Amino acid sequence: MISELDLVRDYMSGEEVQADHLVDARFKLEAVILAEETPSVAPDKATLGLGLSLRRRRLLTRRVRLSAVAAAALAASSALILQLLPASTLPVAEAAQLRLIATNAAKQSVPVLGRNQWLETKQEESYSIDVTHSSSGPISGTEANVMATSTTWSDNYGDTCFSVAFGTLRFASAESAATWRSVGLSVTPTEQQPILGCDGGLSGANQSNGLALGVGGVVNVSKLPTNAPILAGELIAGTTGVPGIDQFGEGSKYPGFQRIMALLVGPVTGATPAFNAALYKALALFPGVHALGETTTHTGSIGLGFTAVAGYPGGSSMIVVDPNTGALLEAQSIVQESTADLLGVYFSAHEVVTGSAVTTRWLDPTESSSVVNTGSIPSGAHASIPNPSTAVVTAIGKPNVPYGRLGSVLNSPNTLEYLQYQLQERFGRVDNPYAYTASPRGGIMTFTFTGSRAQLAAFVAELRTSNLVASVTVNYPDK
Amino acid sequence: LGTVIEAAGNIWVMSESAEGPESDAKLIEASIDTPESFSLLFTRHAGGLHRYMVKRVGRAPAEDLVGDTFVTAFQSRDRYDLGIADARPWLFGIATNLARHYWRSEERRFERERVAAATVNKAEDVSETAISNAFFHDQAEPIAHALAQIDDLYLDVLLLVAGPGFSYDEVALALGIPVGTVRSRLSRGRQQLRELLGRSGQYLDAAPETERPSISTEGSP
C-alpha cells in the first residue's frame, strides 16, 4: 500500500553525492573561513610582505577552472602570463583551494620511522643542464636534458641513501651535442647505473648541507612551527633554523615558494598531518603565488597547479597537488646548485666541468613514501652507509632531578630513568642504557653509543633538549 | 599526538580530525574561536543537502546553492541555538530559503529576457511559483507533476518531511513556524496531493499515513 507521502519520499530520494566531491561548494565555504581566520592569526602582514587579498572579496566566487589543455598552454607561456598578473597574494577564492587542500592533508596519516627503519621515496625527474665553464674556459650552447629515476632512503638521524639511474642526454640541436662533446663531456653516464650511495649527517637540524632534491639529504621538520602564518614568515625570510631549508632558493624572487616546493618534494622526516596542512595554509599567505586550476602532470595525473616566479633564468616554478590528499603530484623548475656537481661528475669523462646550471624541469613522485627496513636498501648503497663509531656519552643530571620514582619508569616522567628509557626506545644503540651513578651535584649517566655521526648528534640533541641534564660530554675511546 | 596505529610493522599517526565524533552544536561553538571546525559540518551534511537541492532546483544550480547554504550558516553561526545538537534543521531551513530566493531570481531573469526579446505574451504566467512549478512539471515522476500544483506553503513542509525525514519539531525549527502550523500545513498538503493524484489516476491508496508515529494525521479525511 503506497501513500501519497511515500510517493513524495520516492521523489526526494536519490543517490547522495559524497561531500568530498562537492569541491566548488567546499571552495565557497573555505573562502569565508580563510577570510575570517587570516586577519586574526597573521602576526604582522607588513613583515610577511603581504598586501593580503581580503580587499578582494569581490573575487570570492571567482574560480579558476582550466582544462588540461588550457593549463598546459598556460604553463608553457607562464612567463608571459605572470607579467600580466599582479604580484600579490592569491585572491580569497583561489587561496581557498589551498585551504581545502590543507584540510584534506590534515586527514592523511604520515609515516613514523622506528629503529632501523627508513623512509623510501621514489621519483622520476627530468633535468636541464647547461655547462657554462669547462677546464679550458667559458663555453655556451651546451643545453641538454636528461631523465633520471631515483629512489631515496632516509632515516630519522639524517642518513640518506640513494639509487639513481640517468638516461642518455638529449640535446636541442646537433650543434649543442657537438659543443658538449668538444670539451670532452660524455653523452651517456660515465658511472655504472644505477648509481648507489649514502650520505650521513645531512640532517637539516644541525648540518649546513643544502637540500639536494631527488638524490640528496633528508630534512627533519619536527621542530618547525605548525602555525601557518608563523611558518609562512619563517619560510619567506629563511629563518626556520634548518640550514637545508633556509639556504634553499636564495636569490630567487620568491624563495618561500622554492622552500615550500623543496619540503613537498622531500625527503622529509618528522612531519605530522598538522605540519603538512600548515604548509598549504602558509602557501595561501605567500606573495607571488598564482593558482592555475586543473593541471596535468608529465605522468598524466590531474591535480591543482600553483606557480610563482622563480626569478631564475628558468622562469616560473610550479607544483601540482592532489586536492583530495595534499600529495605532491609534480614539481617543475627547481634550480639546484648541489646537483650541478653531481651531473658534471657523471657525464664528464675527466671532470672537465667547472661551472654549470642545472634545473629540475619536472619531478614526479611515482609512489607514496613508505617505511622499509635496512634490508630493503640495495647492498651497493648499504655498503656505503658511513661506518658507525662508538662514543661514550656522559650526561650529568640537574641537581633537583631525581633518578626514578616508585620503581617504575613508565610512571615517572621528568626523571633521569625515564629519560634513559625514552632514549633507549628511540635509538636502541646503547650498550648500557640504564647505567647510573648517584652524586650530590646531580646523577651521572654514562652511555656507550654506537652509530653514525648524525645518529650520535641526534642522541646528544635529545639529551640536551630534555631539560633534565646540566651537561653532556662526548668521548671517542677509539681515537 | 594523534592516535597511533600499528599495522604490518609500520606505525602511522592518524590526525586529530579522525578522532571521535562531536555534536554539530559543539562544532559550531568551537568554530567561533577556531573557524576551521566548521568544515566538518560540511563533510557531515553537504551530501544530504545536495540531494535535497537537486530535487528542489535541479542538478546544475544545486552545488552552488549548497555552497551558499554553508556560507550563510557560517556567517550566522554566532546566533545558532547551541542547545540543539543536530544542525540539520537549521541548515535545511537556510537551504529552503535559498531555493525560494533562487526561483525569485530566475523569475526576474526570465522577465528580463522576455522584455529584451520583445515577445511579450500577456497570457503567460511568469510568477516565481509558475517557474518553480514548471521545474517540477518537467520531472519524469507523476508525483512531481502533482507537486507542481501544490500551494507553496505546503510544499516546503511536505519536502522537508519526505526528504531529510524531519519530525514536526524539526520542520518547525527549519522554517521558523509553530509546530501546530507544521501539522496543519502537512495535513492540507497531503490532502491536496491525494486530490491531485486521484484526479490524474496516479494515486494508488487513499488510506491515511500511519507508519510515522511522530506525524499526526489530524485534519486528514
Contacts between the chains, C-beta under 8 A, distances in Angstrom:
chain1	res1	chain2	res2	distance
A	1	B	204	7.6
A	1	B	205	4.6
A	1	B	207	6.3
A	2	B	204	4.8
A	2	B	205	5.4
A	3	B	205	6.0
A	3	B	207	6.8
A	3	B	208	7.5
A	3	B	209	4.8
A	4	B	143	7.8
A	4	B	190	5.6
A	4	B	193	4.3
A	4	B	194	5.2
A	4	B	197	6.0
A	4	B	203	6.3
A	4	B	209	7.9
A	5	B	158	7.7
A	5	B	161	7.1
A	5	B	162	6.0
A	5	B	190	6.3
A	5	B	209	5.1
A	7	B	141	7.8
A	7	B	142	7.9
A	7	B	143	4.1
A	7	B	193	7.9
A	7	B	197	7.3
A	7	B	202	7.9
A	7	B	203	7.9
A	8	B	143	6.0
A	8	B	147	7.1
A	8	B	158	5.7
A	8	B	159	7.1
A	8	B	161	8.0
A	8	B	162	3.9
A	8	B	193	7.3
A	9	B	162	4.4
A	9	B	163	7.9
A	10	B	141	7.3
A	10	B	143	7.0
A	11	B	55	6.6
A	11	B	139	7.4
A	11	B	141	5.2
A	11	B	143	4.8
A	11	B	144	5.7
A	11	B	147	7.1
A	11	B	162	7.4
A	12	B	51	7.7
A	12	B	52	7.1
A	12	B	55	5.3
A	12	B	159	6.3
A	12	B	162	4.9
A	12	B	163	3.9
A	13	B	51	8.0
A	14	B	51	5.5
A	14	B	54	6.7
A	14	B	55	7.0
A	15	B	51	7.6
A	16	B	47	4.4
A	16	B	48	6.3
A	16	B	50	7.3
A	16	B	51	4.9
A	17	B	47	5.6
A	17	B	50	5.2
A	17	B	51	7.2
A	18	B	47	5.8
A	19	B	42	5.9
A	19	B	43	4.9
A	19	B	44	7.5
A	19	B	45	7.8
A	19	B	46	4.0
A	19	B	47	5.0
A	20	B	43	7.7
A	22	B	46	5.2
A	22	B	47	7.5
A	22	B	50	6.0
A	22	B	63	5.5
A	22	B	66	6.2
A	22	B	67	7.7
A	24	B	63	5.5
A	24	B	64	6.9
A	24	B	67	6.3
A	25	B	42	7.6
A	25	B	46	6.2
A	25	B	50	7.5
A	25	B	63	4.9
A	25	B	64	7.1
A	25	B	66	4.4
A	25	B	67	3.5
A	25	B	70	6.9
A	26	B	42	6.1
A	26	B	46	7.4
A	26	B	67	7.3
A	27	B	67	7.2
A	28	B	64	7.9
A	28	B	67	3.3
A	28	B	68	6.8
A	28	B	70	6.9
A	28	B	71	5.4
A	29	B	38	7.3
A	29	B	39	6.9
A	29	B	42	5.6
A	29	B	67	6.3
A	29	B	70	4.2
A	29	B	71	6.0
A	29	B	74	6.3
A	30	B	39	7.1
A	32	B	71	5.2
A	32	B	74	5.5
A	32	B	75	6.6
A	33	B	35	4.7
A	33	B	36	5.8
A	33	B	38	6.2
A	33	B	39	6.8
A	33	B	74	6.7
A	36	B	35	5.0
A	37	B	35	5.1
A	37	B	36	6.8
A	103	B	36	7.0
A	103	B	39	5.5
A	106	B	15	5.1
A	106	B	16	8.0
A	106	B	17	5.8
A	107	B	15	5.6
A	107	B	17	5.7
A	107	B	18	6.5
A	108	B	15	7.1
A	109	B	5	7.6
A	109	B	12	4.1
A	109	B	13	6.3
A	109	B	14	5.4
A	109	B	15	7.3
A	110	B	12	6.9
A	110	B	13	5.9
A	111	B	10	6.7
A	111	B	11	8.0
A	111	B	12	6.3
A	112	B	4	7.6
A	112	B	11	4.7
A	112	B	12	6.6
A	112	B	13	5.6
A	114	B	11	6.4
A	117	B	10	7.8
A	272	B	2	7.9
A	272	B	13	6.7
A	272	B	15	7.9
A	273	B	2	7.0
A	273	B	13	7.2
A	273	B	14	7.8
A	273	B	15	3.6
A	273	B	16	7.7
A	273	B	17	7.9
A	274	B	15	7.1
A	274	B	16	7.6
A	370	B	10	7.7
A	371	B	9	8.0
A	371	B	10	4.4
A	371	B	11	7.9
A	373	B	9	8.0
